[in-house]
Amino acid sequence: MSNKTKERILSTALTLFNEKGLSQVPTRAISEHLHISQGHLTYYFHKRTDILNTLFSHYEDQFTILLDTPVENVDKYDFFAWLKALLEINYTFRFLFLDFAQVMRESPVFKQTYLKLRHLRKQKFMEFMNLLSPNGDDFSLVYQQVELILEFGMLYDIMEKPENNLQILAKLESDLRSIFA
């Protein structure tokens, strides 16, 4: 089994899912885009859910690295860099959020793991906030705003300006910073 072919399939699927949405990209579209046969693709991934689960595994790996970020001796710049990195990961795998309900229905792995990651992200966020503001304040409402921007803030901008990815990320980063202004 060629890892290079497998990675090409995953990379193409990610691009197509992000551009067109999960419902508009059957495995046939992926194989046609790669100029390989449907049988060749199914040799690596038996069904689209296998591709989805593998992409989500890549998302989870990147997300977990950020969750392992130590919070000792950090300042607000480190915190914003952490938030920006989370935003960039979510944007890289934006189809997960653009087609959230469908992904939840199609992939039991996503649903179960996503809820765990979401909980761990909130814990890490609260650790940062408690370190940066040790007054014992409740940051639950702040976290809800941050979470909405991280996961779904891109939806409107993508629908309005799908061709300008850097501008969308800059706006989302600005939205995050405005919460803390």
MODELLER restraints for C-alpha pairs under 7 A, 6 or more apart:
rsr = mdl.restraints
at = mdl.atoms
rsr.add(forms.Gaussian(group=physical.xy_distance, feature=features.Distance(at['CA:6:A'], at['CA:44:A']), mean=6.41, stdev=0.5))
rsr.add(forms.Gaussian(group=physical.xy_distance, feature=features.Distance(at['CA:10:A'], at['CA:51:A']), mean=6.71, stdev=0.5))
rsr.add(forms.Gaussian(group=physical.xy_distance, feature=features.Distance(at['CA:10:A'], at['CA:55:A']), mean=6.86, stdev=0.5))
rsr.add(forms.Gaussian(group=physical.xy_distance, feature=features.Distance(at['CA:12:A'], at['CA:30:A']), mean=6.68, stdev=0.5))
rsr.add(forms.Gaussian(group=physical.xy_distance, feature=features.Distance(at['CA:13:A'], at['CA:30:A']), mean=6.04, stdev=0.5))
rsr.add(forms.Gaussian(group=physical.xy_distance, feature=features.Distance(at['CA:16:A'], at['CA:25:A']), mean=6.73, stdev=0.5))
rsr.add(forms.Gaussian(group=physical.xy_distance, feature=features.Distance(at['CA:17:A'], at['CA:25:A']), mean=6.40, stdev=0.5))
rsr.add(forms.Gaussian(group=physical.xy_distance, feature=features.Distance(at['CA:17:A'], at['CA:95:A']), mean=5.75, stdev=0.5))
rsr.add(forms.Gaussian(group=physical.xy_distance, feature=features.Distance(at['CA:18:A'], at['CA:94:A']), mean=6.06, stdev=0.5))
rsr.add(forms.Gaussian(group=physical.xy_distance, feature=features.Distance(at['CA:18:A'], at['CA:95:A']), mean=4.77, stdev=0.5))
rsr.add(forms.Gaussian(group=physical.xy_distance, feature=features.Distance(at['CA:21:A'], at['CA:95:A']), mean=6.16, stdev=0.5))
rsr.add(forms.Gaussian(group=physical.xy_distance, feature=features.Distance(at['CA:21:A'], at['CA:99:A']), mean=6.62, stdev=0.5))
rsr.add(forms.Gaussian(group=physical.xy_distance, feature=features.Distance(at['CA:22:A'], at['CA:95:A']), mean=6.84, stdev=0.5))
rsr.add(forms.Gaussian(group=physical.xy_distance, feature=features.Distance(at['CA:22:A'], at['CA:99:A']), mean=6.49, stdev=0.5))
rsr.add(forms.Gaussian(group=physical.xy_distance, feature=features.Distance(at['CA:26:A'], at['CA:48:A']), mean=6.97, stdev=0.5))
rsr.add(forms.Gaussian(group=physical.xy_distance, feature=features.Distance(at['CA:27:A'], at['CA:48:A']), mean=5.92, stdev=0.5))
rsr.add(forms.Gaussian(group=physical.xy_distance, feature=features.Distance(at['CA:28:A'], at['CA:38:A']), mean=6.05, stdev=0.5))
rsr.add(forms.Gaussian(group=physical.xy_distance, feature=features.Distance(at['CA:31:A'], at['CA:37:A']), mean=5.94, stdev=0.5))
rsr.add(forms.Gaussian(group=physical.xy_distance, feature=features.Distance(at['CA:31:A'], at['CA:38:A']), mean=5.67, stdev=0.5))
rsr.add(forms.Gaussian(group=physical.xy_distance, feature=features.Distance(at['CA:31:A'], at['CA:41:A']), mean=6.23, stdev=0.5))
rsr.add(forms.Gaussian(group=physical.xy_distance, feature=features.Distance(at['CA:45:A'], at['CA:51:A']), mean=6.20, stdev=0.5))
rsr.add(forms.Gaussian(group=physical.xy_distance, feature=features.Distance(at['CA:49:A'], at['CA:106:A']), mean=6.68, stdev=0.5))
rsr.add(forms.Gaussian(group=physical.xy_distance, feature=features.Distance(at['CA:49:A'], at['CA:107:A']), mean=6.47, stdev=0.5))
rsr.add(forms.Gaussian(group=physical.xy_distance, feature=features.Distance(at['CA:53:A'], at['CA:107:A']), mean=6.83, stdev=0.5))
rsr.add(forms.Gaussian(group=physical.xy_distance, feature=features.Distance(at['CA:53:A'], at['CA:109:A']), mean=6.80, stdev=0.5))
rsr.add(forms.Gaussian(group=physical.xy_distance, feature=features.Distance(at['CA:53:A'], at['CA:110:A']), mean=6.99, stdev=0.5))
rsr.add(forms.Gaussian(group=physical.xy_distance, feature=features.Distance(at['CA:56:A'], at['CA:110:A']), mean=6.76, stdev=0.5))
rsr.add(forms.Gaussian(group=physical.xy_distance, feature=features.Distance(at['CA:59:A'], at['CA:93:A']), mean=6.88, stdev=0.5))
rsr.add(forms.Gaussian(group=physical.xy_distance, feature=features.Distance(at['CA:67:A'], at['CA:121:A']), mean=6.48, stdev=0.5))
rsr.add(forms.Gaussian(group=physical.xy_distance, feature=features.Distance(at['CA:67:A'], at['CA:124:A']), mean=6.58, stdev=0.5))
rsr.add(forms.Gaussian(group=physical.xy_distance, feature=features.Distance(at['CA:71:A'], at['CA:127:A']), mean=6.91, stdev=0.5))
rsr.add(forms.Gaussian(group=physical.xy_distance, feature=features.Distance(at['CA:71:A'], at['CA:128:A']), mean=6.00, stdev=0.5))
rsr.add(forms.Gaussian(group=physical.xy_distance, feature=features.Distance(at['CA:75:A'], at['CA:132:A']), mean=6.81, stdev=0.5))
rsr.add(forms.Gaussian(group=physical.xy_distance, feature=features.Distance(at['CA:79:A'], at['CA:128:A']), mean=6.83, stdev=0.5))
rsr.add(forms.Gaussian(group=physical.xy_distance, feature=features.Distance(at['CA:84:A'], at['CA:173:A']), mean=6.47, stdev=0.5))
rsr.add(forms.Gaussian(group=physical.xy_distance, feature=features.Distance(at['CA:87:A'], at['CA:150:A']), mean=5.33, stdev=0.5))
rsr.add(forms.Gaussian(group=physical.xy_distance, feature=features.Distance(at['CA:90:A'], at['CA:150:A']), mean=6.94, stdev=0.5))
rsr.add(forms.Gaussian(group=physical.xy_distance, feature=features.Distance(at['CA:90:A'], at['CA:151:A']), mean=6.55, stdev=0.5))
rsr.add(forms.Gaussian(group=physical.xy_distance, feature=features.Distance(at['CA:96:A'], at['CA:103:A']), mean=6.37, stdev=0.5))
rsr.add(forms.Gaussian(group=physical.xy_distance, feature=features.Distance(at['CA:97:A'], at['CA:151:A']), mean=6.33, stdev=0.5))
rsr.add(forms.Gaussian(group=physical.xy_distance, feature=features.Distance(at['CA:97:A'], at['CA:152:A']), mean=6.48, stdev=0.5))
rsr.add(forms.Gaussian(group=physical.xy_distance, feature=features.Distance(at['CA:98:A'], at['CA:155:A']), mean=6.48, stdev=0.5))
rsr.add(forms.Gaussian(group=physical.xy_distance, feature=features.Distance(at['CA:104:A'], at['CA:110:A']), mean=6.30, stdev=0.5))
rsr.add(forms.Gaussian(group=physical.xy_distance, feature=features.Distance(at['CA:104:A'], at['CA:111:A']), mean=5.23, stdev=0.5))
rsr.add(forms.Gaussian(group=physical.xy_distance, feature=features.Distance(at['CA:130:A'], at['CA:136:A']), mean=6.84, stdev=0.5))
rsr.add(forms.Gaussian(group=physical.xy_distance, feature=features.Distance(at['CA:146:A'], at['CA:176:A']), mean=6.36, stdev=0.5))
rsr.add(forms.Gaussian(group=physical.xy_distance, feature=features.Distance(at['CA:149:A'], at['CA:172:A']), mean=6.82, stdev=0.5))
rsr.add(forms.Gaussian(group=physical.xy_distance, feature=features.Distance(at['CA:149:A'], at['CA:176:A']), mean=6.92, stdev=0.5))
rsr.add(forms.Gaussian(group=physical.xy_distance, feature=features.Distance(at['CA:153:A'], at['CA:172:A']), mean=6.72, stdev=0.5))
rsr.add(forms.Gaussian(group=physical.xy_distance, feature=features.Distance(at['CA:154:A'], at['CA:168:A']), mean=6.97, stdev=0.5))
rsr.add(forms.Gaussian(group=physical.xy_distance, feature=features.Distance(at['CA:154:A'], at['CA:172:A']), mean=6.98, stdev=0.5))
rsr.add(forms.Gaussian(group=physical.xy_distance, feature=features.Distance(at['CA:157:A'], at['CA:168:A']), mean=6.23, stdev=0.5))
